[in-house]
Amino acid sequence: MKKTILFSITVILVSVIAILFIKDSNDHHECSQIQEIKTSDSGTTVVTTNTHVCKEKFNF
């Protein structure tokens, strides 16, 4: 019984630590948003697109 409780607590603790590590590592500090606005011949805004540009090598 005690082994089962200890194993359960260990699994939960390792899972929480892994989730916190992934969230901390995935901060996107080197990323930016590029906004492209296209206009028609009459001067009205037709299409606006936002592009996520990320220079991070690895992303979780």
C-alpha positions as CSV (number, residue, x, y, z in Angstrom):
1,M,0.0,0.0,0.0
2,K,2.8,2.5,0.9
3,K,4.7,1.6,-2.3
4,T,1.6,2.5,-4.4
5,I,1.1,5.8,-2.6
6,L,4.8,6.7,-3.0
7,F,4.8,5.7,-6.6
8,S,1.7,7.8,-7.3
9,I,3.1,10.8,-5.6
10,T,6.4,10.4,-7.5
11,V,4.6,10.2,-10.9
12,I,2.5,13.3,-10.1
13,L,5.5,15.3,-8.9
14,V,7.6,14.4,-12.0
15,S,4.6,15.3,-14.3
16,V,4.2,18.7,-12.7
17,I,7.9,19.4,-12.9
18,A,8.0,18.4,-16.6
19,I,5.0,20.6,-17.4
20,L,6.5,23.6,-15.6
21,F,9.8,23.1,-17.4
22,I,8.1,23.0,-20.8
23,K,6.1,26.1,-20.1
24,D,9.2,28.0,-18.9
25,S,11.3,26.9,-21.9
26,N,8.7,27.8,-24.4
27,D,8.8,31.6,-23.7
28,H,9.0,32.9,-27.3
29,H,11.3,35.8,-26.4
30,E,12.9,35.7,-29.8
31,C,9.6,35.6,-31.7
32,S,7.7,38.4,-33.3
33,Q,4.5,39.1,-35.1
34,I,4.6,40.6,-38.7
35,Q,1.4,42.3,-39.8
36,E,0.7,42.5,-43.6
37,I,-2.0,44.9,-44.8
38,K,-3.0,44.7,-48.4
39,T,-5.1,47.5,-50.0
40,S,-7.2,47.5,-53.1
41,D,-6.8,50.0,-56.0
42,S,-9.4,52.3,-54.4
43,G,-7.4,52.5,-51.2
44,T,-9.5,50.4,-48.9
45,T,-8.0,47.7,-46.7
46,V,-8.8,44.3,-48.1
47,V,-6.7,41.7,-46.3
48,T,-4.8,41.9,-43.0
49,T,-2.7,38.9,-42.0
50,N,-0.6,38.3,-38.9
51,T,2.4,36.0,-39.3
52,H,4.2,34.5,-36.3
53,V,8.0,34.5,-37.0
54,C,10.1,32.5,-34.6
55,K,13.9,32.2,-34.5
56,E,13.9,29.6,-31.7
57,K,15.7,26.4,-32.8
58,F,13.6,24.1,-30.7
59,N,10.0,24.6,-29.7
60,F,8.1,22.3,-27.2
